[in-house]
Amino acid sequence: MFKKFAAIFISFCIIIMHFLPVQAAGFNDVQSEYWAYGPIQSLGQQNIITGYLDNTFRPDNPVSRAEFATMMIKAINRENTPVISTCNFKDLSPSFWAYNNIQRAYSLGLISGFPGKLFKPNDYILKVEVIAILSKAIQSGLMSETEAREILNKYYDSASIPAWAMMSVAKAVKANLIVNYPQPNFLMPQKRATRAEVATMLYNLRLALGLTQPSVAVQQPSAALPSCPTTVDQISQAAAGGATANILLQGEIAIIQQNSVIPTTLVSPISSEISSIGDPVTLNVSQNITTTQGVLLIPAGSQICGTVTEVIPAKFGNRNAKLTINFNKITLPSGCSYPLSASIATESGSIEAGSLKGQVLKGLLTTIGGAGAGAALGTALGAITGKTGKGAIYGTAIGGGLGAVGAVMASGGAIKIPSGEPVFIKLNTPLTVDTRTGTIIP
């Protein structure tokens, strides 16, 4: 009986040791080449963030609301601040481990609850919620709605930022608090914030508040499209809010699943006022497309070909243009061609001009990939305000807010897409790749 009890007790201790947080100077699952290594190490050494008894940090794990409240209070050096006012959250008892820090955050006006006096301490916090709280902490002052929209227009998924958070997110971007690794043109506001993301944003907050010195380098991506390798997993998960994986590996066979999103660039310009049904359209895959494990799926230099199947030209004043393109062939650098089925990555599969409503911001240009005249992908046209004129850049959006193409609005809602513009397409059917030979299996 004693041996049985001892075995149960030891097993219980092992489980507890595996999950309880501890302070650690270094984490065995965060190596020096990891993108958030510096901030994690810096905050870990100051006990602002902690790891686990197995000396791991688990950077990709989500963060609960209670955990974030505690991290936040420590990051701004307020863990000893008396609680001036409290809220009697129905789901939060004084014996809860994070009770005092939650009440401190509430007292400081940084964090609030939900209707019905609920705090939901064990719910995972969303990235947009983290950003909004960080924005409150910096107290950056007033910002006009126009300025906020201009700041957010460079992100593909700006349309998925909830209205209540738009101003807060814009202020956080302006204050350099945001982290959006590895996709610099995505904010992904509706995804669960990871421990690595939270650590990096808290580190940025401490820099902004002058609470620490920039002693570590944060490996932020450039403001251009992701550099090689670009992974279908990352792009497609961004479109789906991080909810799904889009590559299925079966030994040496990789299946790029239906609705996966693939980034390309346009070879020749197209226009709703010039293009005709049957016109060819060619896209260039300018960077290697790989899995997150680095398995090459589609090499740079591949071309994806299709034809225009529908053209609705603009009619001045009351009709906006529409273009539909069906892509049916991919040609690899080897010269081998294979069938595929894909369309523009919008909900409808078409490029549709939005209503001008007499308000177009003249000269709104956002550099994509250093081109100097790219497009703010994913920008809702309704967000563009200013003087009437030509030259506004906009992008259509799919379900997760991912932009499809950059298009130049002309009078009457015409579509003009110059060569070199980023174009995102989505697969209508899976694409199967033999990674041993680099061939595509029909």
C-alpha positions in Angstrom: 0.0 0.0 0.0 2.9 2.4 0.9 4.6 1.7 -2.4 1.4 2.4 -4.3 0.8 5.6 -2.4 4.4 6.7 -3.0 4.2 6.1 -6.7 1.0 8.1 -6.9 2.6 10.9 -4.9 5.7 11.0 -7.1 3.7 11.1 -10.3 1.6 13.9 -8.9 4.8 15.9 -8.0 6.2 15.4 -11.5 3.0 16.7 -13.1 2.9 19.7 -10.8 6.6 20.5 -11.5 5.9 20.3 -15.2 3.3 23.0 -15.2 4.1 25.4 -12.3 5.9 28.6 -13.4 9.3 29.4 -12.1 11.9 32.1 -12.6 14.7 31.1 -15.0 17.7 32.9 -16.5 17.5 30.8 -19.6 14.9 28.6 -21.2 15.9 25.4 -23.0 13.2 25.8 -25.6 14.2 29.4 -26.6 17.5 29.4 -28.4 19.6 32.5 -29.2 18.4 32.5 -32.8 14.7 32.6 -31.8 13.1 35.8 -33.0 11.9 36.8 -29.5 14.9 35.5 -27.6 16.1 39.0 -26.4 12.9 40.2 -24.9 12.1 36.8 -23.3 15.5 36.7 -21.7 15.4 40.3 -20.6 12.0 40.0 -19.0 12.8 36.6 -17.6 15.9 37.9 -15.8 13.7 40.6 -14.2 11.0 38.1 -13.1 8.4 39.9 -15.2 7.7 36.7 -17.0 8.4 33.2 -15.8 8.9 29.7 -17.3 8.2 26.3 -16.0 10.0 23.9 -13.7 11.2 21.9 -16.7 13.1 25.0 -17.7 10.9 25.7 -20.7 9.1 28.9 -21.7 6.7 27.5 -24.3 6.7 30.6 -26.4 3.9 29.5 -28.7 1.4 28.8 -25.9 -1.5 31.2 -25.5 -1.8 33.5 -22.5 -4.8 33.7 -20.1 -6.3 37.0 -19.1 -5.1 36.5 -15.5 -1.6 35.7 -16.7 -1.5 38.8 -18.8 -2.8 41.1 -16.0 0.0 39.8 -13.8 2.7 40.2 -16.6 1.4 43.7 -17.3 1.5 44.9 -13.7 5.1 43.6 -13.3 6.1 45.1 -16.6 5.2 48.6 -15.5 6.6 48.1 -12.0 3.3 48.4 -10.2 3.2 45.1 -8.4 3.4 46.9 -5.0 0.9 49.6 -5.9 -2.1 49.7 -3.4 -5.4 48.9 -4.9 -7.5 52.1 -4.8 -10.7 50.7 -6.3 -11.9 47.2 -7.0 -14.6 45.5 -9.0 -16.5 42.6 -7.6 -16.2 40.3 -10.5 -18.6 37.3 -10.1 -16.0 34.8 -11.4 -13.1 36.1 -9.4 -12.6 35.3 -5.7 -10.0 37.0 -3.4 -8.3 33.6 -3.1 -7.6 33.5 -6.8 -3.8 33.5 -7.4 -3.9 36.6 -9.6 -6.7 38.5 -7.8 -4.5 41.4 -6.5 -2.8 42.0 -9.9 -6.1 41.9 -11.7 -7.6 44.4 -9.3 -4.5 46.6 -9.7 -4.8 46.5 -13.4 -8.5 47.4 -13.1 -7.8 50.2 -10.6 -5.2 51.7 -13.0 -7.8 51.7 -15.8 -5.8 49.3 -17.9 -8.1 46.3 -18.0 -11.9 45.8 -17.6 -14.3 42.9 -17.6 -17.3 41.7 -19.5 -21.0 42.4 -19.2 -22.5 40.8 -16.1 -19.5 41.7 -14.0 -17.4 38.8 -15.4 -13.6 38.9 -15.8 -13.1 35.5 -17.4 -9.6 35.1 -15.9 -8.9 31.7 -17.5 -10.0 32.7 -21.0 -7.1 33.2 -23.5 -6.5 36.9 -24.3 -6.7 38.0 -27.9 -3.9 40.0 -29.5 -6.2 43.0 -30.0 -7.0 43.0 -26.3 -3.3 43.0 -25.4 -2.7 45.9 -27.8 -5.5 47.9 -26.5 -4.2 47.5 -22.9 -0.7 48.4 -23.9 -2.0 51.5 -25.7 -3.7 52.7 -22.4 -0.5 52.3 -20.6 1.5 54.7 -22.8 -1.1 57.5 -22.6 0.0 58.9 -26.0 -2.6 61.6 -26.2 -5.2 62.4 -28.9 -5.1 61.0 -32.4 -7.5 61.9 -35.2 -9.5 59.1 -36.9 -7.9 60.1 -40.2 -4.4 59.6 -38.8 -5.4 56.3 -37.2 -6.7 55.0 -40.5 -3.6 56.1 -42.4 -1.4 54.2 -39.9 -3.5 51.0 -40.1 -3.9 51.1 -43.9 -0.5 49.3 -44.4 -1.8 46.1 -42.9 -3.5 43.5 -45.0 -6.0 42.6 -42.2 -6.8 46.1 -41.0 -10.5 45.5 -41.8 -10.6 42.8 -39.0 -9.7 45.3 -36.3 -12.9 45.9 -34.3 -14.2 49.5 -34.3 -13.7 49.9 -30.5 -10.0 49.1 -30.8 -9.1 50.9 -34.0 -7.7 54.0 -32.2 -5.8 52.0 -29.6 -4.2 49.8 -32.2 -3.1 52.8 -34.2 -1.6 54.4 -31.2 0.3 51.2 -30.3 1.6 50.9 -33.9 2.8 54.6 -33.8 4.5 53.9 -30.4 6.3 50.8 -31.9 4.7 48.5 -29.4 3.4 46.0 -32.0 5.0 42.7 -32.9 3.8 40.9 -36.0 6.5 38.3 -36.6 6.9 36.6 -39.1 4.3 38.5 -41.3 5.1 42.2 -41.1 2.0 43.3 -43.0 -0.4 41.3 -40.8 -1.7 42.4 -37.4 -3.9 39.3 -36.8 -5.9 41.1 -34.1 -8.3 38.2 -33.5 -5.8 35.5 -32.9 -4.8 34.4 -29.4 -1.7 36.2 -28.2 1.3 33.9 -27.6 3.7 34.1 -24.7 6.5 35.2 -27.1 4.3 37.9 -28.6 3.2 39.2 -25.2 6.8 39.1 -23.9 8.0 41.1 -26.9 5.2 43.7 -26.7 5.8 44.2 -23.0 9.5 44.7 -23.6 8.6 47.3 -26.2 6.3 49.0 -23.7 9.1 49.2 -21.1 11.3 50.8 -23.8 8.6 53.3 -24.6 8.1 54.1 -20.9 11.8 54.4 -20.2 11.7 51.5 -17.8 14.5 49.6 -19.5 17.4 50.2 -21.9 17.5 48.7 -25.4 20.1 46.1 -24.4 18.7 43.4 -26.6 17.8 43.2 -30.3 14.2 42.4 -31.2 14.2 40.5 -34.5 11.4 42.4 -36.1 10.7 41.6 -39.8 11.0 44.4 -42.3 8.0 46.3 -43.6 8.2 44.4 -46.8 6.6 41.2 -47.9 8.1 38.2 -46.0 11.5 37.2 -47.2 12.4 33.8 -48.4 11.2 31.3 -47.4 7.5 32.4 -47.4 5.4 29.6 -46.0 1.9 28.7 -47.2 1.2 27.7 -43.6 1.9 31.3 -42.3 0.0 33.1 -45.1 -3.0 30.8 -45.0 -3.2 30.8 -41.2 -3.2 34.5 -41.2 -6.1 34.5 -43.6 -7.9 32.0 -41.3 -7.0 33.8 -38.1 -4.5 31.2 -37.1 -7.2 28.5 -36.8 -6.1 26.0 -39.3 -3.0 24.3 -40.8 -3.0 24.2 -44.5 -0.2 21.8 -45.3 -0.7 18.0 -44.9 2.6 16.1 -44.9 2.4 12.3 -45.7 5.9 11.1 -45.8 7.5 12.7 -48.8 4.2 13.9 -50.2 2.9 17.3 -49.3 -0.7 18.3 -49.9 -1.4 22.0 -50.1 -5.0 22.0 -49.0 -8.0 23.7 -50.6 -8.4 27.4 -49.7 -4.6 27.7 -49.0 -3.4 31.2 -49.9 -0.4 31.7 -52.1 1.4 35.0 -52.6 2.5 36.0 -56.1 3.1 39.1 -58.2 1.4 40.2 -61.4 3.6 39.9 -64.6 1.5 42.1 -66.9 -0.9 44.8 -66.0 -4.6 44.2 -66.1 -7.5 46.7 -66.3 -11.3 46.5 -66.1 -11.4 49.1 -68.9 -9.0 47.2 -71.3 -9.1 43.5 -70.5 -11.4 41.2 -72.3 -12.8 37.7 -71.6 -10.2 35.2 -72.6 -7.2 37.4 -72.1 -4.2 35.6 -70.5 -3.0 36.5 -67.0 0.3 35.4 -65.6 1.5 35.5 -62.0 5.1 35.1 -60.9 6.1 33.2 -57.7 9.0 35.4 -56.8 10.0 33.6 -53.5 10.3 29.9 -52.5 7.1 28.6 -51.1 7.8 26.2 -48.3 6.3 24.6 -45.2 7.1 26.0 -41.8 9.6 23.1 -41.6 11.4 24.4 -44.7 10.2 21.7 -47.1 10.2 23.3 -50.6 6.8 23.1 -52.2 6.8 25.7 -55.1 10.2 27.1 -56.2 10.8 30.8 -56.9 10.5 31.4 -60.7 7.3 29.3 -61.1 4.5 30.9 -63.1 0.8 30.5 -62.6 -1.3 31.1 -65.6 -5.0 31.8 -66.1 -7.5 33.7 -68.2 -10.0 36.5 -67.6 -13.5 34.9 -67.4 -15.6 38.0 -66.5 -15.2 41.7 -67.1 -17.6 44.4 -65.9 -16.1 47.8 -66.8 -16.8 50.8 -64.7 -19.7 53.0 -65.5 -19.3 56.5 -64.3 -21.3 57.4 -61.3 -23.2 54.3 -60.5 -21.4 51.1 -61.5 -18.1 49.8 -60.2 -15.8 47.5 -62.1 -15.4 43.7 -61.6 -12.8 41.3 -62.8 -12.8 37.5 -62.5 -9.8 35.4 -63.4 -9.5 31.6 -63.3 -6.0 30.2 -62.9 -5.6 26.7 -64.4 -1.9 26.0 -64.9 1.4 26.2 -63.0 4.8 26.0 -64.8 7.9 25.2 -62.7 11.3 26.6 -63.5 12.2 23.2 -65.0 9.7 23.9 -67.7 7.2 21.2 -66.6 3.6 22.4 -66.5 0.8 21.0 -64.3 -2.9 21.7 -63.9 -4.2 23.6 -60.9 -7.4 25.4 -60.0 -7.2 28.7 -58.2 -8.9 32.1 -58.0 -8.2 35.5 -56.6 -8.2 35.3 -52.8 -11.4 37.2 -52.1 -14.7 35.9 -50.8 -16.3 36.0 -54.2 -13.1 35.0 -56.1 -13.3 38.2 -58.1 -11.7 41.7 -57.9 -14.5 44.1 -57.2 -14.1 47.9 -57.0 -15.8 49.5 -54.0 -17.9 52.6 -54.0 -16.0 55.9 -54.1 -18.8 57.8 -52.2 -17.1 61.0 -53.3 -14.3 60.5 -50.8 -11.0 59.4 -52.1 -7.7 60.1 -50.4 -5.5 61.4 -53.1 -2.0 59.9 -53.3 -2.5 57.3 -50.6 0.6 55.1 -51.3 2.1 52.4 -49.1 5.3 50.8 -50.1 5.1 47.0 -50.4 8.4 45.2 -50.8 10.3 48.4 -51.4 8.5 49.0 -54.7 7.8 52.6 -53.9 4.3 52.6 -55.1 2.7 49.5 -53.8 -0.7 49.0 -52.2 -2.2 48.8 -48.8 -3.7 45.4 -49.0 -6.9 44.6 -47.1 -7.8 48.2 -46.7 -11.6 48.7 -46.7 -12.5 51.5 -49.1 -14.9 52.9 -46.6 -11.9 53.7 -44.4 -10.4 56.0 -47.0 -11.4 59.6 -46.4 -10.1 62.9 -47.7 -10.3 65.0 -50.8 -11.9 63.8 -54.0 -9.3 62.7 -56.5 -7.6 59.8 -58.2 -4.8 57.6 -57.1 -6.3 56.0 -53.9 -4.9 52.6 -53.2 -7.2 49.9 -51.9 -7.4 46.2 -51.6 -10.3 43.7 -51.4 -10.5 41.4 -48.4 -11.4 37.8 -47.7 -13.0 36.3 -44.6 -10.0 36.9 -42.3 -9.3 40.3 -43.7 -6.4 39.2 -45.9 -5.9 41.5 -48.9 -6.0 40.0 -52.3 -4.5 42.7 -54.6 -3.6 46.3 -54.6 -5.7 48.2 -57.2 -5.8 51.8 -58.3 -9.2 53.4 -58.2 -10.2 55.7 -61.1 -13.3 57.7 -61.7 -16.3 55.4 -61.8 -14.7 52.6 -59.8 -12.4 51.2 -62.5 -9.7 48.6 -61.6 -6.1 49.1 -62.8 -3.5 46.7 -61.4 0.1 47.5 -62.5 2.7 44.8 -63.1 4.7 43.9 -60.1 1.7 44.2 -57.7 1.3 41.6 -55.0 -1.6 39.2 -55.8 -2.8 36.6 -53.4 -4.6 33.6 -54.9 -6.4 30.7 -53.2 -6.5 27.1 -54.3 -10.0 25.8 -55.3 -8.7 22.3 -55.1 -5.7 20.7 -53.3 -2.3 20.8 -54.9 -0.1 17.7 -54.2 3.7 17.9 -54.4 6.2 15.1 -54.4 9.0 16.8 -52.3 11.6 14.2 -53.4 11.4 15.1 -57.1 9.9 18.5 -56.9 7.0 17.5 -59.2 3.4 18.1 -58.8 1.1 15.1 -58.8 -2.1 15.7 -60.9 
